Amino acid sequence: MISSNKIGAILREVLRKIEPEKEEIEEINGKLKEFLGNLKANLKKKKISAEAFVGGSFAKKTIIKKEHYDIDIFVRYNKKYREKDISAITRQALAGIKNVQEIHGSRDYFRVKTGAAFFIEVVPVLKIRNPKEAENITDLSYFHVKYVNKKIKNGKLLDEIRLAKAFCYANGVYGAESYVSGFSGYGLELLIYHYKSFINFIKAMSKTEAGNKIIIDEEKYYKGKNQVMLDVNRAKLASPVILIDPTHSSRNVLAALSYETFDSFRQAGKNFLKNPSIKAFETKKLNFEEIKNSAKKNKHELIILKATTDKQEGDIAGSKLVKFYKHLKEETAKSFDVKDSGFEYSGKKTAMYYFAVRKKPMVIKEGPQLKDKENARKFKRMHVSTFNKKGRIYAREKNKFDIKDFLNKWAEKNKKIITDMSVKELRVIG
């Protein structure tokens, strides 16, 4: 049995590594002060009735050390702007400020580079009194900051949140973006508040049996789990963990969490509890030398690909590239047993894929429907072994191609599908 002293020592060392340096915090504060001063001056000059406030993990004191820092500033607009394009008004308020990039989404926002490793994200929101008046999820940000700061004041609990964020970030399950489908920062803050520690959190998640939903309603808006399942919109109940937003009873904070990502997180948690190591908190990149050696050892065919999209970098590009990766994996699985595979998004417009496979001796080729008698007869004459299923004819064929030939031929044949899925280039690099 692993001693609590060993785990405690590891977690203390992790905290030492993930806490931003004092100088970094001072630099962030300085840049924020300068930026807010310019933004507020512009709002006043242009007679825009809005207030700016710092949000996200920086405002909630749960920020962890990263290569790049993204700090959220919310521009909260007076109710008279409810029917207006507040993204366009924010663009006007940023006039004269350098290095501004507009990011398209459910409501456009802005990314401002203020240093080599420091970005400010300016998000327009409506000033509402009641969370139920929100027109966009970002309109709730003010309430989220307020709730977390009210409930979580204990330094120990803040450390536990930092551990959870670092662990999820390192294991590729941090972020509600569609290409991650993981835990949001706000979600992790609420989960640690509920479970009281990082270890309690991963133990609770690891014990959950596959298929069982975890339902957490901290503010007890509902009379038990059954009422949650009955009263909350079905579309918001698809995730493995249903975390009722304490600021908005009809919202599931973890609605974006997929079962695939959750299973990956549970396995990482189990591994850490079984064999605790500081490496569990270190970001994992695809190691192609290890992947090649593993494929060679297991006598698997290996292909490494680079995919490029022309879509906006971030959530849009990432979601397009991961969707194509899943489609390509499904297509590959028709002719090969996929023994191992992986996806790594660059954060810009490219992603790396790999597939380690074993060739299936026979493949199934789909033919025409049986009611198309002429083409069904032609298909049968062209193939030695055929069979019928659900009104369609199929053929069994010997698998002639290795993985590289297969994907090259597939890409040549399916150019339109590749283009329609917003992939500009698919290149074999290994």
Secondary structure, DSSP 4 states (H G I P E B T S, - for coil): ---HHHHHHHHHHHHHHHSPPHHHHHHHHHHHHHHHHHHHHHHHHTT--EEEEE-HHHHTT-----SSEEEEEEEEE-GGGTTS-HHHHHHHHTTT-SSEEEE-SSS-EEEEEEETTEEEEEEEEE--SSGGG-SSGGGGHHHHHHHHHHH---HHHHHHHHHHHHHHHHTT-B--STTT--B-HHHHHHHHHHHSSHHHHHHHHHHSPTTPPEEE-TT--SSSHHHHHHHS-GGGG-SSEEEEETTEEEEETTTT--HHHHHHHHHHHHHHHHS--GGGGSPP---HHHHHHHHHHTT-EEEEEEEEE-SPTTHHHHHHHHHHHHHHHHHHHTTEEEEEEEEEE-SSSEEEEEEEEEE-SEEEEEEEETTSHHHHHHHHHH-SEEEEETTEEEEEEE----HHHHHHHHHHHTHHHHHHTTEEEEEE--
